Structure formats: C-alpha cells, structure tokens
C-alpha cells in the first residue's frame, strides 16, 4: 500500500474554483473524515489539485471531491498529472466541508 501526503496547506476552495479563501470558513478543522472511492478524475491544476471519486455509501454511489495542495507543491513531492488515474481506488483522510456537501480538504491519501 502506497501512502502519499496530499494536503498540508490550510488554504481552501472558495465560491469559485479559482479563488482562495480561509480554510476555516469552508472546512471543519475540529472534525476528521475518511472517504474511500474510485477516482473518476484528477485535476492537476492550481490553485489546488482536485480528486473526484465515486464513493459507495449506504447502497448508493455519491460523487466526492477531495481538494489537495497546489500543483507546484505536489510536483516538489514527486506528483505528476498521471499520479492518479481514473479507476484507481483511493482513501483520503481529511477535513469535511462545513456545508455538509460531499467535499473535503485532504490531509493524507492512500492509493
């Protein structure tokens, strides 16, 4: 099992995907969640890379998004645009969105 750090920075996705806003406004740092799913898309872009995955919960499939670090920081850690591919199964541990949408800020990922 390969463990890769996918988020350490305390920056969050805002109203628009390109905007930076306070981590605490969008994510609940007092809570921790772990989500396992099948990657459907990996956007290796700035300001944050984004992992979209199909997650099975309670007998139904839900689309979850996990925000990671900026592309430049991921590159320094050895990531490339092909580090994750559709069909890969990943587990992401991190902080849930405050609005209870299936969105999270990742802290650690396991492939």
Secondary structure, 3 states (H helix, E strand, C coil): CCEEECCCCCEEECCCCCCEEEHHHHECCCCCEEEEEEEEEEECCCCCCEEEEEEEECCEEEEEEEECCCHHHHHHCCCCCCCCCCCCEEEEEEEEECCCCCEEEEEEEEC
